[in-house]
Amino acid sequence: MRSYAGVMVGHLLLATVWCCPGPFGLVLGYVAWSQGEDWAWIALVAGLACSVPIPFMAVSYARKQFPRITRRDRLKQAGVPYGDATFVLWAPRSPQGHPRARLARADVLEASLVRYAPEGEATYTTYGDTFTPDEFTPLVRLRLRVHGSEETDGTDWTDGAHGSDGSAGFEVTDEWRVPSLCLSAVTAGRLAVLVDPDGSSDPTDPSAPGRVTPLWPRSTLLAGTRTSRIVDLDGRLTDVTRYPGRLLRHMRISLDAGGIDMAGDLIDLRGLDAATAARYTAVAERDRARPESPAPVTEPGEESRWIVDDLPGERAAFGSVGRRWARDGGVLVRARFLQMSPTNTFQDHGPVLDIVLRIHPADGTPPFDATRRLTVPMDYLAVLHRTREVVLYVSPNGTSYVVDWARTNLLAGTAAAKVIAPDGRELPLAGRPEVIWALMNLLASQGLSNPTSVLDLRKRRMSAVAGAVMDLVS
């Protein structure tokens, strides 16, 4: 378990090396002053000027690298105006398709990571613009089944021009750059795509299917990663998360109307023009007449598109424990992401994001919201449709919270957790996050580290908790 003090000392030494002329100038100036040299003050002033930035650099780099949340990160206002179940993802914009392209749903049949190999040697790489560079955007090979218009569940006059041409479904295999914030749409298996008119991609073959362009921000909406809510003209709030048929109809309206980005989680019909609001209202009435069943969290066949193992990130584990931390009363708590926004800074194992986090203190006091800039591992982003929970370890005095990505990834299911019983039986914990959470707390309270996703009770050091562990998993 890393400590902030250790990271701070390391960066202080590193900053001292980078600014070595400063301390050297101070030593040289002191020696010259003790010998009565007239130029000693020049060396002292120059050394002091070069040494002053050292602690500021160390604090800045330590804060950037160490995911610690303190009182200074708490939101000053009453809180984010979203409920606990809401998640807003400000994903990058999608490229534009053909002017006569139709909007369709595509199911991901297979996915494999082709390439992700940033060439930069720097810990952080910052760009001068807000675009997502190819260097930090995974190239993924996808086999898609693009649905035809008759398969989109209720294409009618409310859908406008999009999807009304009677096009049939087809399969396509290609390689696409998938923004890291949108990787969960691939794992979930549902994409929103634009399909160019037949023959537009190959003039020599008028019957050839048109080019397929994934709309990545809208795909996270269709996958259920982002929550989606509608406020009708009477002020009533309706949650339409994971209702792909209705969401597709909303997307078609937004594309026809223009200016409706669907970038956040909320569309308020009271702020739209009358004609567009009427189209959304017609979709709502149709849904009340013919209710749609919610889609599964992930489509069948997830194993064929499981690229999580190939993505960078901290390895999932029950976690390490500092003995002093455990002895002094340190605890684990859970939090939940409410919002993620991209920045123009990237690390090799994940993008640097502006996040809003709702933390539930261990002492039962009301939860509070915090915001800061964090590097979020890409393997965690790939399962963001499943959970937005994160595990933090709390300092014994309760003043700071540190994101524990190893435990977070295990709770999120990026690796299969299991327990090996004293008699050698393997007990899988897939789909049992509450049991995994209870085991994490049990090990932390006993000061036991387990830096893997497998808890082997045959080890001697686990004998003290073997009985309690078996009670939890049985």
Residue pairs with C-beta under 8 A, 6 or more apart in sequence:
1 319
1 320
1 321
1 322
1 325
1 393
1 449
2 66
3 322
4 62
4 66
4 68
4 400
4 402
7 62
7 65
7 66
8 58
8 59
8 62
11 57
11 58
11 61
11 62
11 65
12 54
12 55
12 58
14 58
14 61
15 53
15 54
15 55
15 57
15 58
15 61
16 23
16 54
18 57
19 50
19 51
19 53
19 54
19 57
21 46
21 47
21 50
22 47
22 48
22 49
22 50
22 51
22 52
22 54
23 47
23 51
24 47
25 43
25 44
25 46
25 47
25 48
25 50
25 51
26 43
26 44
26 47
26 48
26 51
27 47
28 43
28 47
29 40
29 41
29 42
29 43
29 44
29 45
29 46
29 47
30 40
30 44
32 39
32 40
32 43
33 40
33 41
33 44
64 124
64 373
65 123
66 402
67 374
67 375
67 402
67 403
67 405
68 400
68 401
68 402
69 357
69 359
69 370
69 372
69 392
69 400
69 401
69 402
69 403
70 399
70 400
70 401
71 399
73 370
73 371
73 372
74 368
74 369
74 370
75 356
75 368
75 369
75 370
75 371
79 368
79 369
80 338
80 339
80 356
80 358
80 369
82 88
82 265
82 338
82 339
84 336
84 358
85 227
85 239
86 227
86 229
86 265
86 338
87 225
87 226
87 227
87 265
87 337
87 338
87 339
87 340
87 388
88 226
88 227
88 264
88 265
88 338
88 339
88 340
89 181
89 217
89 220
89 225
89 226
89 339
89 340
89 384
90 263
90 264
90 339
90 340
90 341
90 342
91 179
91 181
91 182
91 216
91 217
91 220
91 226
91 263
91 342
92 130
92 131
92 132
92 179
92 181
92 216
92 217
92 342
93 217
94 213
94 214
94 215
94 216
94 217
94 218
95 213
96 213
97 194
97 195
97 196
97 211
97 213
98 194
98 196
98 197
98 200
98 210
98 211
100 196
100 197
101 162
101 194
101 195
101 196
101 197
101 210
101 213
102 149
102 162
102 163
102 164
102 165
102 167
102 194
102 195
103 162
103 163
103 192
103 193
103 194
103 195
103 215
103 248
103 251
103 252
103 255
104 146
104 147
104 148
104 149
104 152
104 163
104 167
104 192
104 193
104 194
104 195
104 248
105 146
105 147
105 151
105 152
105 190
105 191
105 192
105 193
105 222
105 244
105 248
106 144
106 145
106 146
106 147
106 190
106 191
106 192
106 193
106 212
106 214
107 144
107 145
107 147
107 189
107 190
107 191
107 299
108 142
108 143
108 144
108 186
108 189
108 190
108 191
108 299
108 305
109 143
109 144
109 145
109 171
109 301
109 304
109 305
110 141
110 142
110 143
110 304
110 305
111 140
111 141
111 142
111 143
111 186
111 187
111 304
111 305
111 306
111 307
112 140
112 141
112 307
112 310
113 138
113 139
113 140
113 141
113 307
113 310
113 311
114 138
114 139
114 140
114 141
114 175
115 138
115 139
116 138
116 139
116 310
116 311
116 312
116 378
118 125
118 135
118 136
118 346
118 348
119 135
120 135
120 348
123 347
124 345
124 346
124 347
124 352
125 135
125 136
125 345
125 346
125 347
126 344
126 345
126 346
127 133
127 344
127 345
127 346
128 344
129 344
130 342
130 344
132 179
132 180
132 342
133 346
134 177
135 346
136 180
136 346
136 351
137 177
137 178
137 179
137 180
138 177
138 178
138 180
138 183
138 307
138 311
138 378
139 175
139 176
139 177
139 178
140 175
140 176
140 177
140 178
140 186
140 307
141 173
141 174
141 175
142 173
142 174
142 175
142 176
142 186
142 305
143 171
143 172
143 173
144 171
144 172
144 173
144 191
144 193
144 212
145 169
145 170
145 171
146 169
146 170
146 171
146 172
146 193
146 195
146 209
146 212
147 169
148 166
148 167
148 168
148 169
148 170
149 155
149 163
149 164
149 165
149 166
149 167
150 166
150 168
151 169
152 163
152 245
152 248
153 244
153 245
153 248
153 292
154 245
154 249
154 286
154 290
155 163
155 164
156 286
158 249
158 253
158 279
158 282
158 283
158 286
159 249
159 252
159 253
160 252
160 253
160 255
160 256
160 279
161 256
162 252
162 255
162 256
163 248
163 252
167 195
167 198
170 209
172 209
172 212
174 212
176 214
178 185
178 186
178 214
178 216
179 216
180 350
180 351
180 378
180 381
181 220
181 340
181 342
181 351
181 353
181 381
182 216
182 217
182 219
182 220
182 225
183 307
183 311
183 378
183 381
183 382
183 384
184 220
184 223
184 225
184 381
184 382
184 383
184 384
184 385
184 386
185 191
185 216
185 219
185 220
185 222
185 223
185 225
185 385
186 305
186 307
186 382
187 298
187 302
187 305
187 306
187 307
187 308
187 382
187 383
187 385
188 223
188 224
188 225
188 297
188 298
188 299
188 385
189 223
189 298
189 299
189 300
189 301
189 302
189 305
190 219
190 222
190 223
190 224
190 244
190 295
190 299
191 214
191 215
191 219
191 222
191 223
192 214
192 215
192 218
192 219
192 221
192 222
192 248
192 251
193 212
193 213
193 214
193 215
193 219
194 212
194 213
194 215
195 209
195 210
195 211
195 212
195 213
196 210
196 211
196 212
196 213
197 210
198 206
198 207
198 208
198 209
198 210
199 205
199 206
199 207
199 208
199 210
200 210
200 211
201 208
201 209
201 210
201 211
202 208
215 251
217 262
217 263
218 251
218 262
220 226
220 385
221 228
221 247
221 251
221 262
222 244
222 247
222 248
223 385
224 241
224 242
224 295
224 297
224 385
225 384
225 385
226 241
226 265
227 239
227 241
227 265
228 239
228 240
228 241
228 247
228 250
228 262
228 265
228 267
229 237
229 238
229 239
229 240
229 241
229 265
229 266
229 267
230 237
230 238
230 240
230 250
230 266
230 267
230 269
230 280
230 284
231 237
231 238
231 266
231 267
231 268
231 269
231 270
232 238
232 269
232 280
232 281
232 284
233 269
233 270
233 277
233 281
235 270
238 284
240 246
240 247
240 250
242 294
242 295
242 297
243 287
243 292
243 294
243 295
244 295
245 292
246 283
246 287
246 292
249 283
250 262
250 267
250 280
250 283
251 262
253 260
253 276
253 279
253 280
253 283
254 260
254 261
254 262
257 272
257 273
257 276
257 279
260 267
260 272
260 276
267 280
269 277
269 280
269 281
270 277
272 280
297 385
297 386
298 385
298 386
307 382
308 379
308 382
308 383
308 414
309 379
311 377
311 378
311 379
311 382
312 348
312 349
312 350
312 377
312 378
312 379
313 349
313 350
313 377
313 378
313 379
313 380
313 405
313 409
313 414
314 349
314 377
314 405
314 406
314 409
315 406
315 409
315 415
315 452
315 453
316 406
316 409
316 410
316 412
316 414
316 415
316 417
316 453
317 406
317 407
317 409
317 410
317 450
317 451
317 452
317 453
318 407
318 410
318 417
318 436
318 439
318 440
318 443
318 450
318 451
318 452
318 453
318 455
319 391
319 393
319 404
319 406
319 407
319 410
319 440
319 443
319 444
319 449
319 450
319 451
320 406
320 449
320 451
321 443
321 444
321 447
321 448
321 449
322 330
323 447
325 393
325 395
325 396
326 444
326 445
326 446
326 447
327 447
328 396
329 396
330 393
330 394
330 395
330 396
330 444
331 362
331 393
331 394
331 441
331 444
332 362
332 391
332 392
332 393
332 394
332 404
332 407
332 440
332 441
332 444
333 359
333 360
333 361
333 362
333 391
333 392
333 393
333 394
333 401
334 360
334 389
334 390
334 391
334 392
334 437
335 357
335 358
335 359
335 360
335 389
335 390
335 391
335 392
335 401
336 357
336 358
336 388
336 389
336 390
337 355
337 356
337 357
337 388
337 389
337 390
338 356
338 357
338 358
338 369
338 388
339 354
339 355
339 356
340 353
340 354
340 355
340 376
341 353
341 354
341 355
342 351
342 353
342 354
343 351
343 352
343 353
343 354
343 373
345 351
345 352
346 352
347 375
349 375
349 377
349 378
350 375
350 376
350 377
350 378
350 380
350 381
351 375
351 376
351 378
351 381
352 373
352 374
352 375
353 373
353 374
353 375
353 376
354 371
354 372
354 373
355 371
355 372
355 373
355 374
355 376
356 369
356 370
356 371
357 369
357 370
357 371
357 390
358 367
358 368
358 369
359 367
359 368
359 369
359 370
359 392
359 401
360 367
361 367
361 368
361 394
361 398
362 394
362 398
363 398
370 401
374 403
377 405
377 409
379 409
379 414
380 405
380 408
380 409
380 412
380 414
382 414
383 412
383 413
383 414
386 412
386 413
387 411
387 412
387 413
387 433
389 408
389 411
389 412
389 433
390 403
390 408
391 403
391 404
391 407
391 408
391 411
391 437
391 440
392 401
392 402
392 403
392 404
393 401
393 402
393 404
393 444
394 400
394 401
394 402
395 401
395 402
406 451
407 440
409 415
410 417
410 436
410 440
410 453
411 433
411 436
411 437
411 440
413 430
413 431
413 433
415 453
416 428
416 429
416 430
416 453
417 428
417 429
417 430
417 436
417 453
417 454
417 455
418 426
418 427
418 428
418 429
418 453
418 454
418 455
419 426
419 427
419 429
419 439
419 454
419 455
419 456
419 457
419 469
419 473
420 426
420 427
420 454
420 455
420 456
420 457
420 458
421 427
421 457
421 470
422 457
422 458
422 466
422 470
424 458
427 473
429 435
429 436
429 439
429 473
435 472
435 473
438 472
439 455
439 469
439 472
439 473
442 465
442 468
442 469
442 472
443 449
443 450
443 455
443 465
446 464
446 465
448 461
448 462
448 465
455 462
455 469
456 462
457 463
457 466
457 469
457 470
462 469
